[in-house]
Amino acid sequence: MLPPPSAKQLSPAEFDRNLYEPLLQRGKFQDVLIALQPLVAGGPPDPLLLGLVADCYFGLGRVARGLQVLEAIVAHWPMDLQAWGRLGSHRLQQGDRSGAAAAFEAILTQRPQAVLALSALYIAAPYSWDSPHAAQLRQLVASGTLPQAEKISANNTLGKIAASAGLPDLAFAHFQTSKAATSGDHDPQALPATVADQINSFDPQTLPQIALSGDGPQTLFLVGLPGSGMDLLESLLLPHPDICTLGESPNLIQTRQALQHLLCKTTPQSQDWTWCSDTTPKLARAARHAYFNLLPADKIGNAGIAIDKLPQNLFEMGFARMILPEARFVFLMHHPLDLGLTLFASHFHSGHSYSHQLDWIGQMIRTSYAALDDYIPKLDTRLRLQSYRLLIEQPEAQMRAVLAHLDLDWEPACLSPTEGAALITTASLLQPPQENAPSGLGIWRRFETQLMPLVEALGGWDWIHAWEARDSALG
């Protein structure tokens, strides 16, 4: 633990966030908060210092307290546009759209051409194609002088506005411009090769057997592509007193990579999937303990089940089966054309470079189902297929079934996710991918012409109709 510095050692005027960054990266928010207390009490208030205090509260799940600190910052330093932006973002993540809109409007009052604030405001309070805010965005895009990040955000927002206005060709033109300006490389051949190795290599009958020791919570992996409904299901589950969330945690992937690195040191010819055959019971137990050691205890509390909703874990379920044999999995099925449209219309701040092209999206969806179909018999009752459509149409029946999958009693609060839901974060910028994007049930029909490259990449209408029949068979 970092020793709390005294006011004599470090004054607020000399505050350096980098001093605490290693602890923040390890999730030691309580330690940082304790270390900051003398600074908060020992000198004149400092917005950077208080901003870090707010981050600690958010990291600890004390969202209301974090919001209070941000509100105090903007009250004392109303010209602090960054603090207004953070306040708006956190309010939005909590579902307070009116409060978020007020924060973003405060930025625009001082900087009317603030592109990121204009984009964020549309998420909180959508405005029309003919509105002054939309006109401002069009003017800024037409100027050709926007920095790359602002060009990406402005075009993505204009695409969403055009889609809502019933202008599909214009919407897709803006989405394409936004995607083309976004960095990131995608190798269309890499993931299919990995899934082929999965199909040939992963056999649960050959895995080392390890005893369950109650050394951590049971993990629920929500898997699927972004926009498939994982955020919705997470928000419905979190009011249950026995459930907490890890968000999009990289812990499982990091643990597998560490084990693979160790195997490569002892057996140089080891390949990505040789952990299936080369892992001893001792190594499997060590990997299990390493995974649990990465979990933030302050987030878990007394919860018996921890949600992990990193989309990439879809391809890691075999490894999870080995080190966490008690884990449960839920795969979210969302209509492939609605899902593809959502992915193309989403602005991801990192990763998901396959979303830059409709044909890549189609291939990713097909590859995801290839991995899923291999895992279904191998994971057996540990894996549940969950229809996004049914979750919308029959929420109580579906939530009862999901909780039964977890061996949990029914909790009526799971039908009221806004009451006590924890902070939800995703890989998209400021919002779950489906927010304000042209998304939902059957929205793809408005964009059928524009989505034809996706249809072809999915395998044509026969594959899509087979998917629809499969989804219908779930209930």
Number of C-alpha atoms within 10 A of each C-alpha: 10 12 10 17 15 14 16 9 9 16 18 21 14 10 14 13 13 9 11 18 13 11 16 19 9 11 20 21 23 18 17 23 20 17 18 25 15 18 25 18 11 15 13 10 15 18 19 16 18 20 18 21 24 26 21 25 20 19 20 19 15 15 20 13 15 24 20 13 21 24 18 15 23 19 12 12 14 15 14 14 19 12 22 25 21 19 26 31 26 22 23 24 20 20 16 15 18 15 18 27 24 18 27 28 20 20 26 19 10 12 12 14 16 17 24 20 26 24 23 25 27 21 21 27 14 16 16 15 20 10 9 11 20 21 14 17 22 15 12 19 18 10 9 9 10 14 8 13 15 18 22 25 28 27 27 27 32 27 29 26 25 22 23 18 14 13 16 19 15 17 25 24 17 24 25 21 17 27 24 13 15 20 13 13 11 15 10 14 9 9 17 18 12 16 18 14 14 20 15 11 16 20 15 17 9 13 21 18 16 17 10 13 7 7 10 20 21 19 23 23 25 27 27 25 25 26 27 27 27 27 20 17 22 23 22 21 25 25 22 22 14 18 22 26 23 20 17 19 18 15 19 24 18 14 22 21 13 14 19 20 16 14 20 16 11 9 13 10 9 16 12 16 17 17 22 20 13 16 19 15 16 12 18 21 21 15 21 23 16 19 20 18 13 16 18 16 14 14 16 19 12 13 16 15 22 23 24 24 26 24 23 19 24 22 21 17 22 22 22 23 18 24 28 24 19 14 20 23 26 22 23 23 23 24 22 22 26 22 28 31 28 25 28 25 29 31 28 23 16 12 13 20 17 20 23 26 18 24 21 21 28 24 20 21 20 18 20 20 16 15 21 22 12 16 21 14 12 17 19 9 11 18 22 18 16 24 24 24 20 19 18 14 11 12 17 17 11 19 22 17 16 19 16 12 16 17 9 16 11 15 16 12 17 24 15 14 18 16 13 13 20 20 20 21 17 21 18 20 16 22 21 23 26 23 16 21 24 26 20 21 14 11 16 21 12 14 20 15 12 18 20 15 17 23 22 15 17 25 13 13 11 11 15 16 11 11 17 14 11 13 19 12 9 10 11
